[in-house]
């Protein structure tokens, strides 16, 4: 493996995990962080945190339920 793509949820655990994984792997590999919480149309943009987003009834994205255009873009750019 020469390159990794870090693509985690935008909740608090996902953001913290992104930092930890990046800090560890970037010492050995080329790493790209994709911030699902900061992408165009993200429900996280409408709330300060995941608790508030859930209270507003927003369906939060994660790598398994984000829009297909995001997956397609990742495939085109990185795979």
N, C-alpha and C positions, 0 to 999 in steps of 0.2 A: 504494500500500500504506500503510495507516494502522496496522496491528497485525500483530505476528508471534507465532507460537507456537514456542518452542524445545523440541524433543522429541528428545533424543539418547540413545544408549546409556548405560548406567551404568558402563561400564568407565572406566579412567583417561583415555583419550583423549576419550571422550564428555563426561566431567565437565569436563575442561579446555576442550574446545571450547565447551561450554555457557557457561562463564564468558567466554571470548573473544568469542563471538557476542553475548552479552547486553551486555557492556561497549561494544561497537561500536554495535549497533542501538538500544539503549535511549536513545542520544543523539538519535535521529531518530524513533523509533516507540514506540508502546505495545507492550511485550513481556511475554509471559507465559512463565515457565519451568515446564515439566512435568518433574518429576524421576522418571523411570521407575524409578530405583534405590530410590526411597523409597515407592513405591506399595504399597498393600495386597497382600500375597502375593508380593512381589518376591523372587526368589531371592537378590538382593544382600543382603537382610536376614539371611540365614543364614551369611554369610561376610564377612570383613573387607575383601576386595578381590576383583577378578575372577580373579586367579590362584588364590586359595584356593577360590573358588566352582567353578572348573573342576576343581581337584583333588578336590573333593567330588562331582564328577559332576553338578553342577547345570546345567540348561539356562538360560543367561542370556537375559533378555529384551532385545530391541532393538525399535525402532519397527516392524520388519517381522515380528516373531514374538511379540509380546506378546498376552495374551489379548484376545479380541474385545470383552469388556466395557470395556476401557480405550479402545479405538478408538471404541466407541459413546458413551462418556461424553464424550470429546473432541469428537466431532461435535455432540452435544447442547449442550454448553456454549460451544463456540467457533466453530462453523461455521454 
